[in-house]
Amino acid sequence: MNYLKQVQTGIDYIESNLDVDITLAQVAKEAGISQWHFQRIFKALTNETLKTYIRSRRLANSLEKLLTTNTRIIDIAIAAGFESQESFSRVFKKTFNMTPNEYRKLGDKSLFLKKARFDAGYLQHISQNISLQPELYTQKKMLLVGEKTCFYSVDSEKNNIAEKLPPLWGSFLSRMDKIENVISGVCYGVVQQSKQNPEQLEYYAAIEVNSLNTVPDGMASIVIPPATYAKFTHQGDVKNINNTVNYIYSSWLLQSGMTHTYGADLEYYGADYHPTSDKSVMHYAIPVK
């Protein structure tokens, strides 16, 4: 029995019916599995309940409608499965810290990473290559030195990660011996929103140092303030890191009871990382509160 394929069939049914009532029994029926069995497999694969997934996908669908249509908020609320505009607004504000009307007026498509749709490759990845529960730890203040670039992420139609990040790492690694006061063992990828252009992200390929007194010409420094981080393990090719990040933001974070602090995300590249091995291990961490 191909459970991944059957779960995908159930997900495809959900995607086709986001604007109508979706019963758990009907989803399981479409997948050809009993409801109890489907829900248990879905939870084991994705670390969230089927009911939570459906609700968050419908909420993500409502985000799109608020920005791209003139549909009344009450109609969007009903289509998303809420009994009233008030209950929809209450959940929306709790999740996004603003009302649906405020979000519509803001008109910022990049404000939230919306609930990812699960496809076959994504399901395969999260069932084999991610730690579904993170290590929560307190990160001390870090001083980093490296090379910096700005790029458009996979969420943008201008996505240029492949053009920007590999050359940056190549340049950084070739010049890393120029950096003084190094704390060896781990290299870091630092990801944060650009202050100059909110559509872009800043990225640093860097290493920790004891002092920022001497930064080589052409390099940049960044200070990571103390924070609580949730760190996830990513196994396999780093080119699939987007699947791990999608899981963190659109599954774990939405149900964790925590929020992102809007500080920098951190990629950890240590001794277990190898760029061409499917056994390679690195870590991705987000600051939370």
Number of C-alpha atoms within 10 A of each C-alpha: 5 6 15 18 15 17 26 17 20 22 24 17 17 24 16 9 13 20 17 13 13 16 12 17 15 15 23 23 15 17 21 15 18 15 16 12 10 23 21 15 18 22 13 13 20 19 18 18 16 20 12 13 24 20 17 20 20 23 25 20 19 23 19 13 16 19 17 12 10 10 11 12 20 16 13 25 23 16 19 23 18 19 12 14 16 13 12 23 19 14 16 19 15 11 15 13 12 14 17 24 12 11 19 19 11 11 12 10 15 12 12 12 12 21 20 17 16 20 16 13 12 18 20 15 20 20 16 13 20 22 17 22 14 18 12 15 13 11 14 11 11 15 19 26 28 29 23 22 13 19 21 16 16 11 11 12 8 12 14 14 13 11 10 16 19 12 11 17 18 11 14 21 17 9 14 17 9 13 18 16 13 17 14 10 10 14 19 22 21 23 18 16 18 14 10 9 10 11 17 19 18 19 25 27 26 26 26 23 18 12 15 17 9 11 16 16 7 8 18 17 19 16 13 16 13 12 17 17 22 23 22 23 18 28 23 21 18 19 9 15 20 13 21 24 18 20 24 24 19 21 21 19 17 19 17 10 10 12 16 15 14 11 15 20 22 22 23 21 20 16 12 10 21 16 13 10 12 13 14 18 22 20 21 23 23 26 23 17 11
